[in-house]
């Protein structure tokens, strides 16, 4: 009688996961070459492992659904599943009426394609225009808002990326701004520019940008012990953000 030990099963699972990880590294280098090059192989593998773990919490374990989940992380941010900007994602992922994981992934795909069509636009025209506008925003200008901060940030969102604002809706954007204010307090930022910048980064990179392995330079800058003033860290983050946008637009 053939006996398969638990250790053998674990080794097999590890082999399957490593094979998937290797294939994803190759796929992502084609899917998003610039971002993949910037992250390097170690960075890519870190994102992939987080994606596998996160997808698994929603019952996504097959090759296709997990691959698409990781692709969405690169498009919307690693924490898109909990981001108030994308309530449709959390709804589909948690929908108890969808039992089959392929069906869940298909529903997510359909909604994501609708979102990209309306928000990114043809050949990502709207997204590129938004990035260009953002690249022209100086850190000094961000600090010019003194009163009605939430209202002014919302106005900036609408001016910078009207297509996204229309699709997302007003209430999620208000929620995002409040999360940005909470993050600013957490990292001890004391001026209005810090709140505005946190909101802008959440709007453009996803609400989890400060810890997102897709953007390791954000976390590194926000935790840079060589810059003792938290407000100066935000100023440095803005500078790196502009450099990142310039690189993307190339």
C-alpha positions in Angstrom: 0.0 0.0 0.0 1.4 3.4 -1.1 1.6 5.9 1.8 2.0 9.6 1.0 3.4 11.4 4.0 2.4 14.9 5.1 6.0 16.0 4.4 5.8 14.8 0.8 2.5 16.7 0.3 4.0 19.9 1.7 7.1 19.6 -0.6 4.7 19.1 -3.6 2.7 22.2 -2.6 5.9 24.2 -2.2 7.1 23.1 -5.7 3.8 24.0 -7.3 3.8 27.5 -5.6 7.5 28.1 -6.6 6.6 27.1 -10.2 3.7 29.6 -10.2 5.9 32.3 -8.7 8.5 31.8 -11.4 5.9 31.9 -14.2 4.4 35.1 -12.6 7.9 36.8 -12.6 8.1 36.1 -16.4 4.5 37.2 -17.0 4.8 40.4 -15.1 8.0 41.4 -17.0 5.8 41.4 -20.1 2.6 42.7 -18.4 4.3 45.7 -16.8 8.0 45.8 -17.9 8.8 49.3 -16.4 7.4 48.6 -13.0 8.9 45.1 -13.0 12.4 46.4 -13.8 12.1 49.1 -11.1 11.1 46.5 -8.4 13.7 43.9 -9.4 13.2 40.2 -9.0 13.2 40.2 -5.2 10.6 43.0 -5.2 8.5 41.2 -7.8 8.5 38.0 -5.7 7.5 39.9 -2.6 4.4 41.3 -4.4 3.6 37.9 -5.9 3.7 36.2 -2.5 1.5 38.8 -1.0 -0.9 38.5 -3.9 -1.1 34.7 -3.5 -1.8 35.0 0.2 -4.4 37.8 -0.3 -6.2 35.9 -3.1 -6.4 32.8 -1.1 -8.4 34.6 1.6 -11.2 35.0 -1.1 -11.0 31.3 -2.2 -8.9 32.1 -5.3 -6.3 29.4 -5.6 -6.3 28.3 -9.2 -3.7 29.7 -11.6 -5.9 32.0 -13.7 -7.8 33.7 -10.9 -4.7 34.2 -8.8 -2.8 35.6 -11.8 -5.5 38.1 -12.5 -5.7 39.1 -8.9 -2.0 40.0 -8.9 -2.4 41.9 -12.2 -5.1 44.0 -10.5 -2.7 44.7 -7.7 -0.4 46.3 -10.2 -3.2 48.3 -11.8 -5.1 49.5 -8.6 -2.7 49.0 -5.7 -1.9 45.9 -3.6 -4.8 46.7 -1.2 -7.4 47.2 -3.9 -9.6 44.6 -2.2 -10.1 47.0 0.8 -9.8 50.3 -0.9 -12.9 52.5 -0.6 -12.3 53.7 -4.2 -13.1 50.3 -5.5 -16.2 49.0 -3.6 -17.1 46.8 -6.5 -13.9 44.8 -5.9 -14.6 44.0 -2.3 -18.3 43.3 -3.1 -17.4 40.7 -5.7 -14.6 39.1 -3.7 -16.9 38.7 -0.7 -20.1 37.8 -2.5 -21.4 34.6 -0.8 -23.6 33.8 -3.8 -20.5 33.3 -6.0 -19.2 29.9 -5.1 -17.0 29.0 -8.1 -13.6 30.9 -8.1 -13.5 31.1 -11.8 -16.9 32.8 -11.8 -15.7 35.2 -9.1 -12.6 36.0 -11.1 -14.7 36.5 -14.3 -17.1 38.9 -12.4 -14.0 40.8 -11.1 -12.6 40.9 -14.6 -15.8 42.3 -16.2 -16.0 45.1 -13.6 -12.3 45.9 -13.8 -12.5 46.2 -17.6 -15.5 48.6 -17.3 -13.6 50.6 -14.7 -10.5 50.9 -17.0 -12.6 51.8 -20.0 -14.3 54.6 -18.2 -11.5 55.8 -16.0 -8.2 55.1 -17.9 -9.8 55.9 -21.3 -8.7 54.8 -24.8 -5.0 53.9 -24.7 -5.0 55.1 -21.1 -5.5 58.7 -22.3 -7.3 60.0 -19.2 -4.8 58.3 -16.9 -1.8 59.9 -18.7 -3.5 63.3 -18.6 -4.0 63.0 -14.9 -0.4 62.0 -14.3 0.8 65.1 -16.3 -1.4 67.4 -14.3 -0.1 65.8 -11.0 3.5 66.2 -12.1 3.0 70.0 -12.3 1.9 70.3 -8.7 4.6 71.7 -6.5 4.9 70.8 -2.8 4.6 74.5 -1.9 1.2 74.7 -3.7 -0.1 71.7 -1.6 0.6 73.7 1.6 -1.5 76.7 0.4 -4.7 75.1 1.6 -5.5 76.4 5.1 -9.3 76.2 5.4 -11.9 73.7 4.3 -9.2 71.1 3.7 -11.5 68.3 2.7 -13.5 70.4 0.3 -10.3 71.7 -1.4 -8.8 68.2 -1.7 -12.0 67.0 -3.3 -11.8 69.9 -5.7 -8.2 68.9 -6.6 -9.3 65.3 -7.2 -12.0 66.5 -9.6 -9.7 68.9 -11.4 -6.9 66.3 -11.7 -8.9 63.3 -12.7 -12.6 64.1 -13.4 -13.2 60.7 -15.1 -12.2 58.8 -12.0 -14.1 61.0 -9.6 -17.3 60.5 -11.7 -16.9 56.8 -11.6 -15.9 56.4 -8.0 -18.5 58.8 -6.6 -18.3 61.5 -3.9 -18.7 59.5 -0.7 -15.8 57.1 -1.3 -13.6 60.1 -2.0 -14.6 61.8 1.3 -13.8 58.5 3.0 -10.4 58.4 1.3 -9.6 62.0 2.5 -10.4 61.0 6.1 -8.1 58.0 5.8 -5.4 60.3 4.5 -5.9 62.6 7.5 -5.6 59.6 9.8 -2.4 58.5 8.1 -0.9 62.0 8.4 -1.6 61.9 12.2 -0.1 58.5 12.4 3.2 59.6 10.9 3.2 62.8 12.9 2.8 65.2 10.0 1.6 68.6 11.4 1.0 70.8 8.3 -1.8 70.8 5.8 0.5 69.9 2.9 1.1 66.5 4.5 -2.6 65.7 4.6 -3.0 66.8 1.0 -0.1 64.8 -0.1 -1.3 61.6 1.7 -4.7 62.1 0.0 -3.1 62.6 -3.4 -0.9 59.5 -3.1 -3.9 57.4 -1.9 -5.9 58.7 -4.8 -3.3 57.8 -7.4 -1.5 54.8 -6.0 -4.1 53.2 -3.7 -5.1 53.7 -0.1 -2.3 51.4 1.2 0.5 53.2 -0.6 2.5 53.7 2.6 3.1 50.0 3.0 2.6 48.8 -0.5 5.4 46.5 -1.8 4.7 47.9 -5.2 6.0 51.2 -4.1 8.8 50.4 -1.6 10.2 53.9 -2.0 7.2 55.3 -0.2 7.7 53.2 2.9 11.4 53.8 2.8 11.0 57.6 2.6 8.3 57.7 5.3 10.5 55.7 7.7 13.8 57.4 6.8 15.6 58.0 10.2 18.1 60.3 8.5 15.2 62.9 8.1 14.0 63.6 11.6 11.3 66.1 10.7 8.1 64.2 9.5 7.1 67.2 7.4 10.4 67.0 5.5 9.9 63.3 4.9 6.6 64.2 3.1 8.4 66.9 1.1 11.0 64.2 0.1 8.1 61.8 -0.7 6.6 64.4 -3.0 9.9 64.8 -4.8 10.2 61.1 -5.4 6.6 60.9 -6.5 7.2 63.5 -9.2 10.3 61.5 -10.3 8.1 58.3 -10.4 5.4 60.0 -12.5 8.0 61.3 -14.9 9.4 57.8 -15.4 5.9 56.4 -16.0 5.2 59.0 -18.6 8.3 58.2 -20.5 
